[in-house]
Amino acid sequence: MLKGINPIIFPELLKILHEMGHGDELVLSDAHFPAYSVSDTVLRADGCEATDLLEAIMPLWELDQYDPENVMMMAAVEGDQLPDGLVDDYQSALPAGAQITFVERFAFYEKAKKAYCVVVTGTTRKYGNVIIKKGVIQG
C-alpha cells in the first residue's frame, strides 16, 4: 500500500503508468472490448468501473498538452447510441478543460493496437472504452 495513491491502482498498473512516456496511450476498456486481439500488453481490472479507474489515474499524470485528441472514446455505430450518462461520467473523471474526441469504432481499434497497454475493466456499458494520452509530467 502506498500513501496518496488510490488503492484501486493495483501494482501492475502503477508500474505501467510509471513506465509510460509522454505521447504513450493507455486504453481503459469495457468488459466487451477485444483486448487480447489488439494488444500484447493487457491488464485485468475486472472489479473496477472504468470511470473509477480513470478518476484514480488522473491525479498521477498529465494529459498530453500538445495533442488536442488526448482523450478519445469510441463513437456509437450509426443507428446506435451511447448509453445515457456515459460521456458525462468520463468527463467528470477528467481534469477541468479536458475534451473528449469521438473516434469511429474500427479507427478506435487501430488506435488501441498502438497503445502502450489495454486495461480491461468491469464496465459493462456498451462503448465504455476510452484512450488517454500521457503528457509531460511537470516537476
CORQUIVEN-V563477 format. One record per pair of residues at least 4 apart in sequence whose ideal C-beta (glycine too) atoms are under 6 Angstrom apart, sorted by sequence separation. I is the first residue (numbers start at 1). J is the second residue. If there is no record, write none. Layout:
<<I:J> <I:J>>
//
This chain:
<<5:9> <9:13> <20:24> <29:33> <35:39> <48:52> <76:80> <82:86> <85:89> <87:91> <94:98> <103:107> <9:14> <48:53> <76:81> <103:108> <123:128> <29:35> <36:42> <64:70> <76:82> <35:42> <63:70> <45:53> <111:131> <28:50> <28:53> <28:54> <71:98> <73:100> <75:102> <77:105> <71:100> <72:101> <73:102> <75:104> <13:43> <12:43> <72:103> <74:105> <69:101> <74:108> <63:98> <51:89> <55:93> <54:93> <86:125> <8:48> <90:130> <51:93> <83:125> <17:60> <83:126> <82:127> <9:56> <8:56> <6:56> <76:127> <74:127> <74:129> <73:130> <72:131> <71:132> <70:133> <67:133> <53:121> <64:133> <65:135> <38:109> <50:121> <64:135> <63:135> <48:121> <50:123> <61:134> <62:135> <38:112> <45:119> <48:122> <49:123> <38:113> <47:122> <62:137> <41:117> <42:118> <43:119> <44:120> <45:121> <46:122> <50:128> <39:118> <35:118> <27:112> <35:120> <27:115> <29:118> <25:115> <26:117> <27:118> <28:119> <29:120> <31:122> <24:116> <28:121> <30:123> <31:124> <20:116> <33:129> <30:128> <30:129> <29:129> <16:117> <28:130> <27:131> <25:131> <26:132> <25:133> <24:134> <22:134> <22:135> <20:134> <22:136>>
//
